[in-house]
Amino acid sequence: MMRAVWNGTVLTEAEQTIVLEGSHYSPPESLHREYFTESQARSLCFWKGLARYYSVTVGGRTNANAAWYYPHPSPLARKIKGHVAFWNGIVVEEATPQVSR
């Protein structure tokens, strides 16, 4: 189980992520959407295509353009379509399963 955490809050938890170029891409359905807002930022990767960004807001603090995804990746990167990766202080970590006692 992988999760992304910022400002003490879990932004996403996923059983599996896709690791590409050192970044974990989380499936879109795993996002806690209340923390994400679309950004106007874009960037172009020569082999993945055009990336779009989300800003993340937690506890009144905003981390601008801290998550990115490829809505229409190139055929070579099709497996990450819609999956979200993080940077700029967002920590992606392996979640330790909780044991009930």
Biopython code that builds the backbone (N, CA, C, O; Angstrom):
import numpy as np
from Bio.PDB.StructureBuilder import StructureBuilder

atoms = [
    (1, "MET", "N", (0.867, -1.181, 0.000)),
    (1, "MET", "CA", (0.000, 0.000, 0.000)),
    (1, "MET", "C", (0.907, 1.236, 0.000)),
    (1, "MET", "O", (1.778, 1.382, 0.858)),
    (2, "MET", "N", (0.691, 2.101, -0.956)),
    (2, "MET", "CA", (1.432, 3.362, -1.032)),
    (2, "MET", "C", (0.477, 4.510, -0.731)),
    (2, "MET", "O", (-0.715, 4.452, -1.036)),
    (3, "ARG", "N", (1.035, 5.551, -0.125)),
    (3, "ARG", "CA", (0.213, 6.736, 0.131)),
    (3, "ARG", "C", (1.060, 7.986, -0.088)),
    (3, "ARG", "O", (2.287, 7.958, 0.008)),
    (4, "ALA", "N", (0.369, 9.077, -0.383)),
    (4, "ALA", "CA", (1.008, 10.387, -0.514)),
    (4, "ALA", "C", (0.483, 11.255, 0.614)),
    (4, "ALA", "O", (-0.723, 11.320, 0.855)),
    (5, "VAL", "N", (1.422, 11.938, 1.320)),
    (5, "VAL", "CA", (1.067, 12.722, 2.504)),
    (5, "VAL", "C", (1.654, 14.116, 2.373)),
    (5, "VAL", "O", (2.803, 14.290, 1.966)),
    (6, "TRP", "N", (0.837, 15.112, 2.730)),
    (6, "TRP", "CA", (1.321, 16.490, 2.800)),
    (6, "TRP", "C", (0.595, 17.223, 3.911)),
    (6, "TRP", "O", (-0.614, 17.068, 4.084)),
    (7, "ASN", "N", (1.332, 18.016, 4.656)),
    (7, "ASN", "CA", (0.776, 18.812, 5.748)),
    (7, "ASN", "C", (0.005, 17.921, 6.735)),
    (7, "ASN", "O", (-1.026, 18.318, 7.277)),
    (8, "GLY", "N", (0.536, 16.696, 6.955)),
    (8, "GLY", "CA", (-0.061, 15.768, 7.909)),
    (8, "GLY", "C", (-1.311, 15.067, 7.436)),
    (8, "GLY", "O", (-1.986, 14.414, 8.232)),
    (9, "THR", "N", (-1.640, 15.184, 6.163)),
    (9, "THR", "CA", (-2.875, 14.618, 5.629)),
    (9, "THR", "C", (-2.585, 13.640, 4.499)),
    (9, "THR", "O", (-1.753, 13.912, 3.634)),
    (10, "VAL", "N", (-3.274, 12.498, 4.508)),
    (10, "VAL", "CA", (-3.145, 11.515, 3.440)),
    (10, "VAL", "C", (-3.963, 11.993, 2.242)),
    (10, "VAL", "O", (-5.174, 12.192, 2.341)),
    (11, "LEU", "N", (-3.282, 12.175, 1.110)),
    (11, "LEU", "CA", (-3.933, 12.648, -0.113)),
    (11, "LEU", "C", (-4.443, 11.503, -0.977)),
    (11, "LEU", "O", (-5.437, 11.642, -1.690)),
    (12, "THR", "N", (-3.758, 10.385, -0.906)),
    (12, "THR", "CA", (-4.129, 9.205, -1.675)),
    (12, "THR", "C", (-3.544, 7.973, -1.011)),
    (12, "THR", "O", (-2.479, 8.033, -0.396)),
    (13, "GLU", "N", (-4.245, 6.858, -1.139)),
    (13, "GLU", "CA", (-3.736, 5.551, -0.727)),
    (13, "GLU", "C", (-4.103, 4.578, -1.829)),
    (13, "GLU", "O", (-5.243, 4.541, -2.292)),
    (14, "ALA", "N", (-3.123, 3.790, -2.243)),
    (14, "ALA", "CA", (-3.369, 2.861, -3.343)),
    (14, "ALA", "C", (-2.652, 1.541, -3.093)),
    (14, "ALA", "O", (-1.514, 1.513, -2.623)),
    (15, "GLU", "N", (-3.334, 0.458, -3.413)),
    (15, "GLU", "CA", (-2.720, -0.864, -3.319)),
    (15, "GLU", "C", (-1.515, -0.954, -4.245)),
    (15, "GLU", "O", (-0.492, -1.541, -3.893)),
    (16, "GLN", "N", (-1.644, -0.367, -5.429)),
    (16, "GLN", "CA", (-0.562, -0.396, -6.404)),
    (16, "GLN", "C", (-0.441, 0.945, -7.086)),
    (16, "GLN", "O", (-1.436, 1.612, -7.369)),
    (17, "THR", "N", (0.781, 1.326, -7.341)),
    (17, "THR", "CA", (1.063, 2.516, -8.135)),
    (17, "THR", "C", (1.889, 2.073, -9.335)),
    (17, "THR", "O", (2.415, 0.960, -9.360)),
    (18, "ILE", "N", (1.999, 2.935, -10.308)),
    (18, "ILE", "CA", (2.874, 2.686, -11.445)),
    (18, "ILE", "C", (4.111, 3.547, -11.236)),
    (18, "ILE", "O", (4.006, 4.768, -11.123)),
    (19, "VAL", "N", (5.270, 2.926, -11.183)),
    (19, "VAL", "CA", (6.511, 3.671, -10.989)),
    (19, "VAL", "C", (7.142, 3.901, -12.353)),
    (19, "VAL", "O", (7.433, 2.966, -13.098)),
    (20, "LEU", "N", (7.344, 5.180, -12.652)),
    (20, "LEU", "CA", (7.917, 5.569, -13.934)),
    (20, "LEU", "C", (8.882, 6.716, -13.693)),
    (20, "LEU", "O", (8.507, 7.738, -13.118)),
    (21, "GLU", "N", (10.095, 6.554, -14.120)),
    (21, "GLU", "CA", (11.142, 7.567, -13.938)),
    (21, "GLU", "C", (11.260, 8.020, -12.484)),
    (21, "GLU", "O", (11.480, 9.200, -12.212)),
    (22, "GLY", "N", (11.112, 7.077, -11.552)),
    (22, "GLY", "CA", (11.273, 7.368, -10.135)),
    (22, "GLY", "C", (10.064, 7.966, -9.442)),
    (22, "GLY", "O", (10.108, 8.212, -8.237)),
    (23, "SER", "N", (8.987, 8.205, -10.172)),
    (23, "SER", "CA", (7.764, 8.756, -9.578)),
    (23, "SER", "C", (6.695, 7.679, -9.481)),
    (23, "SER", "O", (6.531, 6.864, -10.388)),
    (24, "HIS", "N", (5.964, 7.687, -8.359)),
    (24, "HIS", "CA", (4.826, 6.785, -8.177)),
    (24, "HIS", "C", (3.588, 7.489, -8.725)),
    (24, "HIS", "O", (3.252, 8.589, -8.286)),
    (25, "TYR", "N", (2.917, 6.865, -9.675)),
    (25, "TYR", "CA", (1.675, 7.386, -10.233)),
    (25, "TYR", "C", (0.520, 6.608, -9.607)),
    (25, "TYR", "O", (0.399, 5.397, -9.790)),
    (26, "SER", "N", (-0.327, 7.325, -8.862)),
    (26, "SER", "CA", (-1.468, 6.715, -8.167)),
    (26, "SER", "C", (-2.694, 6.713, -9.066)),
    (26, "SER", "O", (-2.909, 7.654, -9.829)),
    (27, "PRO", "N", (-3.502, 5.654, -8.976)),
    (27, "PRO", "CA", (-4.718, 5.624, -9.783)),
    (27, "PRO", "C", (-5.668, 6.758, -9.397)),
    (27, "PRO", "O", (-5.762, 7.112, -8.222)),
    (28, "PRO", "N", (-6.369, 7.329, -10.374)),
    (28, "PRO", "CA", (-7.225, 8.488, -10.089)),
    (28, "PRO", "C", (-8.310, 8.213, -9.046)),
    (28, "PRO", "O", (-8.680, 9.112, -8.291)),
    (29, "GLU", "N", (-8.817, 6.992, -9.000)),
    (29, "GLU", "CA", (-9.883, 6.684, -8.039)),
    (29, "GLU", "C", (-9.379, 6.628, -6.600)),
    (29, "GLU", "O", (-10.187, 6.583, -5.673)),
    (30, "SER", "N", (-8.066, 6.629, -6.395)),
    (30, "SER", "CA", (-7.523, 6.568, -5.037)),
    (30, "SER", "C", (-7.349, 7.951, -4.396)),
    (30, "SER", "O", (-7.053, 8.046, -3.205)),
    (31, "LEU", "N", (-7.531, 9.016, -5.174)),
    (31, "LEU", "CA", (-7.337, 10.380, -4.656)),
    (31, "LEU", "C", (-8.462, 10.787, -3.712)),
    (31, "LEU", "O", (-9.627, 10.456, -3.934)),
    (32, "HIS", "N", (-8.101, 11.504, -2.666)),
    (32, "HIS", "CA", (-9.100, 12.157, -1.814)),
    (32, "HIS", "C", (-9.330, 13.527, -2.477)),
    (32, "HIS", "O", (-8.643, 14.502, -2.173)),
    (33, "ARG", "N", (-10.288, 13.573, -3.367)),
    (33, "ARG", "CA", (-10.507, 14.699, -4.283)),
    (33, "ARG", "C", (-10.736, 16.040, -3.596)),
    (33, "ARG", "O", (-10.512, 17.086, -4.205)),
    (34, "GLU", "N", (-11.172, 16.032, -2.360)),
    (34, "GLU", "CA", (-11.456, 17.305, -1.685)),
    (34, "GLU", "C", (-10.199, 18.166, -1.508)),
    (34, "GLU", "O", (-10.305, 19.364, -1.246)),
    (35, "TYR", "N", (-9.024, 17.571, -1.648)),
    (35, "TYR", "CA", (-7.773, 18.325, -1.478)),
    (35, "TYR", "C", (-7.185, 18.846, -2.795)),
    (35, "TYR", "O", (-6.188, 19.568, -2.780)),
    (36, "PHE", "N", (-7.781, 18.493, -3.915)),
    (36, "PHE", "CA", (-7.207, 18.794, -5.230)),
    (36, "PHE", "C", (-8.047, 19.797, -6.010)),
    (36, "PHE", "O", (-9.274, 19.700, -6.057)),
    (37, "THR", "N", (-7.368, 20.758, -6.618)),
    (37, "THR", "CA", (-8.032, 21.671, -7.551)),
    (37, "THR", "C", (-7.191, 21.752, -8.817)),
    (37, "THR", "O", (-5.961, 21.749, -8.762)),
    (38, "GLU", "N", (-7.863, 21.822, -9.946)),
    (38, "GLU", "CA", (-7.176, 21.931, -11.231)),
    (38, "GLU", "C", (-6.347, 23.204, -11.282)),
    (38, "GLU", "O", (-6.767, 24.256, -10.802)),
    (39, "SER", "N", (-5.194, 23.094, -11.857)),
    (39, "SER", "CA", (-4.305, 24.230, -12.062)),
    (39, "SER", "C", (-4.279, 24.560, -13.553)),
    (39, "SER", "O", (-4.632, 23.725, -14.386)),
    (40, "GLN", "N", (-3.870, 25.754, -13.874)),
    (40, "GLN", "CA", (-3.704, 26.132, -15.281)),
    (40, "GLN", "C", (-2.334, 25.711, -15.823)),
    (40, "GLN", "O", (-2.076, 25.831, -17.021)),
    (41, "ALA", "N", (-1.460, 25.219, -14.945)),
    (41, "ALA", "CA", (-0.097, 24.845, -15.342)),
    (41, "ALA", "C", (-0.109, 23.641, -16.276)),
    (41, "ALA", "O", (-0.946, 22.745, -16.162)),
    (42, "ARG", "N", (0.834, 23.649, -17.194)),
    (42, "ARG", "CA", (1.041, 22.554, -18.137)),
    (42, "ARG", "C", (2.542, 22.386, -18.320)),
    (42, "ARG", "O", (3.307, 23.333, -18.139)),
    (43, "SER", "N", (2.958, 21.176, -18.680)),
    (43, "SER", "CA", (4.343, 20.952, -19.087)),
    (43, "SER", "C", (4.342, 19.856, -20.143)),
    (43, "SER", "O", (3.400, 19.069, -20.242)),
    (44, "LEU", "N", (5.391, 19.817, -20.915)),
    (44, "LEU", "CA", (5.473, 18.866, -22.011)),
    (44, "LEU", "C", (6.681, 17.963, -21.823)),
    (44, "LEU", "O", (7.810, 18.435, -21.689)),
    (45, "CYS", "N", (6.435, 16.678, -21.815)),
    (45, "CYS", "CA", (7.495, 15.681, -21.793)),
    (45, "CYS", "C", (7.612, 15.132, -23.206)),
    (45, "CYS", "O", (6.609, 14.779, -23.826)),
    (46, "PHE", "N", (8.823, 15.061, -23.709)),
    (46, "PHE", "CA", (9.011, 14.654, -25.103)),
    (46, "PHE", "C", (8.488, 13.256, -25.400)),
    (46, "PHE", "O", (8.165, 12.960, -26.550)),
    (47, "TRP", "N", (8.393, 12.381, -24.388)),
    (47, "TRP", "CA", (7.903, 11.037, -24.692)),
    (47, "TRP", "C", (6.593, 10.666, -24.003)),
    (47, "TRP", "O", (5.928, 9.723, -24.430)),
    (48, "LYS", "N", (6.205, 11.388, -22.943)),
    (48, "LYS", "CA", (4.931, 11.092, -22.275)),
    (48, "LYS", "C", (3.795, 11.973, -22.772)),
    (48, "LYS", "O", (2.639, 11.550, -22.764)),
    (49, "GLY", "N", (4.100, 13.176, -23.198)),
    (49, "GLY", "CA", (3.061, 14.067, -23.694)),
    (49, "GLY", "C", (2.855, 15.283, -22.800)),
    (49, "GLY", "O", (3.759, 15.701, -22.076)),
    (50, "LEU", "N", (1.649, 15.843, -22.863)),
    (50, "LEU", "CA", (1.304, 17.061, -22.133)),
    (50, "LEU", "C", (0.757, 16.720, -20.750)),
    (50, "LEU", "O", (-0.244, 16.015, -20.617)),
    (51, "ALA", "N", (1.436, 17.235, -19.721)),
    (51, "ALA", "CA", (1.004, 17.020, -18.337)),
    (51, "ALA", "C", (0.139, 18.183, -17.883)),
    (51, "ALA", "O", (0.369, 19.334, -18.254)),
    (52, "ARG", "N", (-0.852, 17.862, -17.080)),
    (52, "ARG", "CA", (-1.675, 18.866, -16.415)),
    (52, "ARG", "C", (-1.414, 18.747, -14.923)),
    (52, "ARG", "O", (-0.904, 17.727, -14.458)),
    (53, "TYR", "N", (-1.762, 19.787, -14.169)),
    (53, "TYR", "CA", (-1.409, 19.848, -12.751)),
    (53, "TYR", "C", (-2.611, 20.095, -11.860)),
    (53, "TYR", "O", (-3.625, 20.658, -12.274)),
    (54, "TYR", "N", (-2.459, 19.653, -10.626)),
    (54, "TYR", "CA", (-3.379, 19.974, -9.544)),
    (54, "TYR", "C", (-2.606, 20.758, -8.495)),
    (54, "TYR", "O", (-1.419, 20.513, -8.278)),
    (55, "SER", "N", (-3.274, 21.691, -7.851)),
    (55, "SER", "CA", (-2.763, 22.281, -6.619)),
    (55, "SER", "C", (-3.431, 21.528, -5.481)),
    (55, "SER", "O", (-4.563, 21.063, -5.613)),
    (56, "VAL", "N", (-2.729, 21.410, -4.371)),
    (56, "VAL", "CA", (-3.224, 20.656, -3.218)),
    (56, "VAL", "C", (-3.415, 21.637, -2.067)),
    (56, "VAL", "O", (-2.517, 22.419, -1.754)),
    (57, "THR", "N", (-4.598, 21.592, -1.433)),
    (57, "THR", "CA", (-4.886, 22.470, -0.299)),
    (57, "THR", "C", (-5.282, 21.618, 0.900)),
    (57, "THR", "O", (-6.206, 20.806, 0.834)),
    (58, "VAL", "N", (-4.555, 21.826, 2.005)),
    (58, "VAL", "CA", (-4.809, 21.111, 3.257)),
    (58, "VAL", "C", (-4.627, 22.102, 4.398)),
    (58, "VAL", "O", (-3.620, 22.807, 4.466)),
    (59, "GLY", "N", (-5.598, 22.150, 5.282)),
    (59, "GLY", "CA", (-5.478, 22.992, 6.475)),
    (59, "GLY", "C", (-5.218, 24.450, 6.175)),
    (59, "GLY", "O", (-4.492, 25.116, 6.913)),
    (60, "GLY", "N", (-5.802, 24.955, 5.098)),
    (60, "GLY", "CA", (-5.639, 26.354, 4.739)),
    (60, "GLY", "C", (-4.346, 26.678, 3.998)),
    (60, "GLY", "O", (-4.137, 27.825, 3.603)),
    (61, "ARG", "N", (-3.473, 25.684, 3.804)),
    (61, "ARG", "CA", (-2.226, 25.879, 3.063)),
    (61, "ARG", "C", (-2.354, 25.259, 1.675)),
    (61, "ARG", "O", (-2.883, 24.159, 1.518)),
    (62, "THR", "N", (-1.863, 25.979, 0.677)),
    (62, "THR", "CA", (-1.924, 25.483, -0.696)),
    (62, "THR", "C", (-0.527, 25.213, -1.222)),
    (62, "THR", "O", (0.379, 26.031, -1.070)),
    (63, "ASN", "N", (-0.368, 24.064, -1.837)),
    (63, "ASN", "CA", (0.864, 23.649, -2.486)),
    (63, "ASN", "C", (0.568, 23.675, -3.987)),
    (63, "ASN", "O", (0.016, 22.722, -4.537)),
    (64, "ALA", "N", (0.942, 24.774, -4.639)),
    (64, "ALA", "CA", (0.591, 24.989, -6.039)),
    (64, "ALA", "C", (1.298, 23.996, -6.957)),
    (64, "ALA", "O", (2.495, 23.740, -6.820)),
    (65, "ASN", "N", (0.545, 23.455, -7.878)),
    (65, "ASN", "CA", (1.069, 22.572, -8.935)),
    (65, "ASN", "C", (1.863, 21.396, -8.362)),
    (65, "ASN", "O", (2.878, 21.000, -8.936)),
    (66, "ALA", "N", (1.419, 20.847, -7.260)),
    (66, "ALA", "CA", (2.166, 19.809, -6.549)),
    (66, "ALA", "C", (1.882, 18.390, -7.044)),
    (66, "ALA", "O", (2.547, 17.441, -6.627)),
    (67, "ALA", "N", (0.915, 18.247, -7.916)),
    (67, "ALA", "CA", (0.588, 16.927, -8.463)),
    (67, "ALA", "C", (0.365, 17.073, -9.964)),
    (67, "ALA", "O", (-0.154, 18.086, -10.434)),
    (68, "TRP", "N", (0.761, 16.052, -10.701)),
    (68, "TRP", "CA", (0.569, 16.123, -12.153)),
    (68, "TRP", "C", (0.053, 14.799, -12.697)),
    (68, "TRP", "O", (0.191, 13.747, -12.074)),
    (69, "TYR", "N", (-0.543, 14.886, -13.873)),
    (69, "TYR", "CA", (-1.084, 13.697, -14.535)),
    (69, "TYR", "C", (-1.114, 13.943, -16.037)),
    (69, "TYR", "O", (-1.009, 15.077, -16.504)),
    (70, "TYR", "N", (-1.258, 12.871, -16.763)),
    (70, "TYR", "CA", (-1.329, 12.935, -18.223)),
    (70, "TYR", "C", (-2.703, 12.440, -18.663)),
    (70, "TYR", "O", (-2.946, 11.233, -18.674)),
    (71, "PRO", "N", (-3.609, 13.359, -19.029)),
    (71, "PRO", "CA", (-4.948, 12.920, -19.442)),
    (71, "PRO", "C", (-4.938, 12.176, -20.778)),
    (71, "PRO", "O", (-5.789, 11.321, -21.022)),
    (72, "HIS", "N", (-3.983, 12.500, -21.634)),
    (72, "HIS", "CA", (-3.874, 11.860, -22.955)),
    (72, "HIS", "C", (-2.401, 11.589, -23.260)),
    (72, "HIS", "O", (-1.819, 12.240, -24.127)),
    (73, "PRO", "N", (-1.795, 10.627, -22.549)),
    (73, "PRO", "CA", (-0.371, 10.384, -22.760)),
    (73, "PRO", "C", (-0.105, 9.783, -24.133)),
    (73, "PRO", "O", (-1.012, 9.298, -24.809)),
    (74, "SER", "N", (1.147, 9.828, -24.520)),
    (74, "SER", "CA", (1.552, 9.199, -25.776)),
    (74, "SER", "C", (1.337, 7.688, -25.664)),
    (74, "SER", "O", (1.210, 7.163, -24.558)),
    (75, "PRO", "N", (1.297, 6.996, -26.784)),
    (75, "PRO", "CA", (1.123, 5.539, -26.735)),
    (75, "PRO", "C", (2.193, 4.838, -25.870)),
    (75, "PRO", "O", (1.902, 3.823, -25.237)),
    (76, "LEU", "N", (3.403, 5.363, -25.841)),
    (76, "LEU", "CA", (4.456, 4.753, -25.034)),
    (76, "LEU", "C", (4.187, 4.846, -23.536)),
    (76, "LEU", "O", (4.702, 4.032, -22.770)),
    (77, "ALA", "N", (3.397, 5.815, -23.107)),
    (77, "ALA", "CA", (3.118, 6.028, -21.681)),
    (77, "ALA", "C", (1.657, 5.774, -21.341)),
    (77, "ALA", "O", (1.180, 6.241, -20.307)),
    (78, "ARG", "N", (0.951, 5.059, -22.171)),
    (78, "ARG", "CA", (-0.500, 4.885, -22.000)),
    (78, "ARG", "C", (-0.901, 4.303, -20.644)),
    (78, "ARG", "O", (-2.012, 4.554, -20.176)),
    (79, "LYS", "N", (-0.016, 3.532, -20.004)),
    (79, "LYS", "CA", (-0.380, 2.922, -18.721)),
    (79, "LYS", "C", (-0.554, 3.939, -17.589)),
    (79, "LYS", "O", (-1.166, 3.615, -16.571)),
    (80, "ILE", "N", (-0.029, 5.167, -17.743)),
    (80, "ILE", "CA", (-0.190, 6.175, -16.679)),
    (80, "ILE", "C", (-1.355, 7.136, -16.950)),
    (80, "ILE", "O", (-1.521, 8.122, -16.232)),
    (81, "LYS", "N", (-2.145, 6.861, -17.960)),
    (81, "LYS", "CA", (-3.264, 7.753, -18.290)),
    (81, "LYS", "C", (-4.117, 8.032, -17.052)),
    (81, "LYS", "O", (-4.659, 7.113, -16.437)),
    (82, "GLY", "N", (-4.227, 9.312, -16.699)),
    (82, "GLY", "CA", (-5.061, 9.731, -15.578)),
    (82, "GLY", "C", (-4.453, 9.516, -14.200)),
    (82, "GLY", "O", (-4.968, 10.052, -13.218)),
    (83, "HIS", "N", (-3.373, 8.747, -14.098)),
    (83, "HIS", "CA", (-2.725, 8.499, -12.814)),
    (83, "HIS", "C", (-1.994, 9.764, -12.359)),
    (83, "HIS", "O", (-1.548, 10.558, -13.188)),
    (84, "VAL", "N", (-1.876, 9.948, -11.056)),
    (84, "VAL", "CA", (-1.350, 11.193, -10.502)),
    (84, "VAL", "C", (-0.033, 10.949, -9.765)),
    (84, "VAL", "O", (0.087, 10.013, -8.974)),
    (85, "ALA", "N", (0.947, 11.804, -10.037)),
    (85, "ALA", "CA", (2.246, 11.764, -9.358)),
    (85, "ALA", "C", (2.424, 13.061, -8.573)),
    (85, "ALA", "O", (1.720, 14.044, -8.806)),
    (86, "PHE", "N", (3.371, 13.048, -7.643)),
    (86, "PHE", "CA", (3.522, 14.156, -6.700)),
    (86, "PHE", "C", (4.963, 14.622, -6.591)),
    (86, "PHE", "O", (5.903, 13.886, -6.890)),
    (87, "TRP", "N", (5.111, 15.884, -6.147)),
    (87, "TRP", "CA", (6.427, 16.453, -5.867)),
    (87, "TRP", "C", (6.244, 17.653, -4.965)),
    (87, "TRP", "O", (5.173, 17.828, -4.384)),
    (88, "ASN", "N", (7.267, 18.486, -4.834)),
    (88, "ASN", "CA", (7.212, 19.741, -4.090)),
    (88, "ASN", "C", (6.796, 19.553, -2.630)),
    (88, "ASN", "O", (5.924, 20.258, -2.123)),
    (89, "GLY", "N", (7.442, 18.585, -1.963)),
    (89, "GLY", "CA", (7.198, 18.393, -0.537)),
    (89, "GLY", "C", (6.169, 17.344, -0.187)),
    (89, "GLY", "O", (6.017, 17.003, 0.986)),
    (90, "ILE", "N", (5.461, 16.823, -1.166)),
    (90, "ILE", "CA", (4.519, 15.735, -0.890)),
    (90, "ILE", "C", (5.332, 14.448, -0.794)),
    (90, "ILE", "O", (6.106, 14.119, -1.693)),
    (91, "VAL", "N", (5.146, 13.731, 0.301)),
    (91, "VAL", "CA", (5.918, 12.524, 0.554)),
    (91, "VAL", "C", (5.109, 11.300, 0.131)),
    (91, "VAL", "O", (3.977, 11.102, 0.571)),
    (92, "VAL", "N", (5.710, 10.488, -0.726)),
    (92, "VAL", "CA", (5.101, 9.210, -1.116)),
    (92, "VAL", "C", (5.816, 8.136, -0.310)),
    (92, "VAL", "O", (7.039, 8.006, -0.364)),
    (93, "GLU", "N", (5.028, 7.369, 0.441)),
    (93, "GLU", "CA", (5.610, 6.383, 1.356)),
    (93, "GLU", "C", (4.810, 5.094, 1.336)),
    (93, "GLU", "O", (3.650, 5.055, 0.927)),
    (94, "GLU", "N", (5.467, 4.048, 1.789)),
    (94, "GLU", "CA", (4.775, 2.791, 1.934)),
    (94, "GLU", "C", (3.983, 2.852, 3.234)),
    (94, "GLU", "O", (4.535, 3.147, 4.294)),
    (95, "ALA", "N", (2.693, 2.571, 3.146)),
    (95, "ALA", "CA", (1.824, 2.607, 4.325)),
    (95, "ALA", "C", (1.963, 1.299, 5.082)),
    (95, "ALA", "O", (1.906, 0.225, 4.485)),
    (96, "THR", "N", (2.146, 1.383, 6.394)),
    (96, "THR", "CA", (2.229, 0.205, 7.235)),
    (96, "THR", "C", (0.809, -0.238, 7.580)),
    (96, "THR", "O", (0.022, 0.545, 8.111)),
    (97, "PRO", "N", (0.487, -1.493, 7.276)),
    (97, "PRO", "CA", (-0.863, -1.968, 7.613)),
    (97, "PRO", "C", (-1.110, -1.907, 9.118)),
    (97, "PRO", "O", (-0.233, -2.228, 9.919)),
    (98, "GLN", "N", (-2.326, -1.487, 9.487)),
    (98, "GLN", "CA", (-2.720, -1.430, 10.897)),
    (98, "GLN", "C", (-3.204, -2.811, 11.328)),
    (98, "GLN", "O", (-3.967, -3.459, 10.612)),
    (99, "VAL", "N", (-2.765, -3.248, 12.480)),
    (99, "VAL", "CA", (-3.175, -4.553, 13.013)),
    (99, "VAL", "C", (-4.182, -4.328, 14.123)),
    (99, "VAL", "O", (-3.922, -3.599, 15.080)),
    (100, "SER", "N", (-5.343, -4.968, 13.983)),
    (100, "SER", "CA", (-6.381, -4.859, 15.028)),
    (100, "SER", "C", (-6.043, -5.799, 16.157)),
    (100, "SER", "O", (-5.567, -6.912, 15.934)),
    (101, "ARG", "N", (-6.292, -5.346, 17.378)),
    (101, "ARG", "CA", (-6.048, -6.211, 18.558)),
    (101, "ARG", "C", (-7.270, -6.288, 19.399)),
    (101, "ARG", "O", (-7.268, -6.962, 20.429)),
]
sb = StructureBuilder()
sb.init_structure("model")
sb.init_model(0)
sb.init_chain("A")
sb.init_seg("    ")
for serial, (resi, resn, name, xyz) in enumerate(atoms, 1):
    if name == "N":
        sb.init_residue(resn, " ", resi, " ")
    sb.init_atom(name, np.array(xyz, "f"), 0.0, 1.0, " ", f" {name:<3s}", serial, name[0])
structure = sb.get_structure()
